[in-house]
């Protein structure tokens, strides 16, 4: 079902410009990623086209906007600019692979496919062959398409498979062979290429094979392996590859993955048939049998990626396109934005107590509905039209008091009539013709289930934890979800992944965005849009800005470490909000990790040039392609 909520468009927001050219501030742990890394032999390195001169300050700065003094990322950096295309990812190697495809005449889909396969090599904690995700395409003709290649539960999956004999949730949905759903990434990339690609498939796979034969170890790879090494050590095949010599590789080492290179070579030559029916499929099935998992050859052979109708909604004249269920992103963003639009966020002031209060109240109401109603559309009926309607948002917004927070235990799913019926990565690509692709893909936790397929060299996901292992009980991201998202055979688990494409009030391509971050994905992407549309930020500021989050339960506003002044925290607490600062540490739990998300943002400027930025929180890299 197409969901399209389009009120009359208000006047466009002021024009947005890049800031003066001063390097953004960044924590020491990201400093090494600022140096250029040598790409493996055979991958070309077209340089980004720099702006000819510093642009005026953005509307945000001109209005006196500033980030907190303790915040590590500045508001005064200059975006990457280009005229012929752009790729923004969490990894420089992958970004340069994508730009190289554009330079060879490939379109945005070609570049996205090659970039995704490169991330499967250089970003094993999240980029993947053993996971799944969602892909949004907006063609230059304005048509928008949504591809679901989310994992599915194996045929043998059962509702209570993760409960012990006393009915308590175990860790089997998080670690080990039973945590894995049937992977969809390979099917998704192939399907996108078959429908919209222009270059030969083999040409798109070849760069990832070269990378798998050896690339220089980066700061990010070392930091994630250090955080996840205890779990990886529990599985010998995983440790043998990713902890060579029983140690985390050192920055500057050459890291080779010969098993993965062999799998990619078969993928180049045979397409997805090898992965789902051939030798790689046999390796996956053998790994499952060896470790007590339940994915079979039949599961793999039956997997298909699915084209779905995108969610479309209008926020202050800008049309936002995002994924429908089993992604919860588009529906939940629409529900939030439709509520927030009742207030003038710009007048409330960026990240002041009033603005954060309004966002948090809208967040909690939308997440209450998300967690109750949304699930696999092929299995469960959902009130999507109601949840995304202006009328429903108006009723929800009317319950928001500016004086006091509403306790989450008083917020119930609101579509009463319906009740009677029944680690991740993102990359954004734009080509010179105006085609745009946004892809969010995941193995769920960092390094997924921690299980590497013996002989294949890639990690399997742990996305089975995205089901409600026991409805009403939190998953690893603290989400308390309902019966509709319970485990069932061949069902797709609910996701927060939200690859998003935004059009300006005239209907032209404006923003391409997305992020990892579990349950925080939806609020992070939406705040990026608010930052641009409401607060006049450029791409650097919109990405660097501190983020807040609320997901109904646990009942707390969570903010990034150092992201809110003490006075703002106290003002929110005075209204009845519980406010929690993220702790420094591995981002594996709801209140830890310090930072939130890894946004890859591309904006089309008024003159048609591209302005992009990659989140410094994980050391990403945006590359522009000059004509």
Order of alpha helices (4+ residues) and beta strands (2+ residues): beta-alpha-beta-beta-alpha-alpha-beta-beta-alpha-alpha-beta-alpha-alpha-beta-alpha-alpha-alpha-alpha-beta-beta-beta-alpha-alpha-alpha-alpha-alpha-alpha-beta-beta-beta-beta-alpha-alpha-beta-beta-alpha-beta-beta-beta-beta
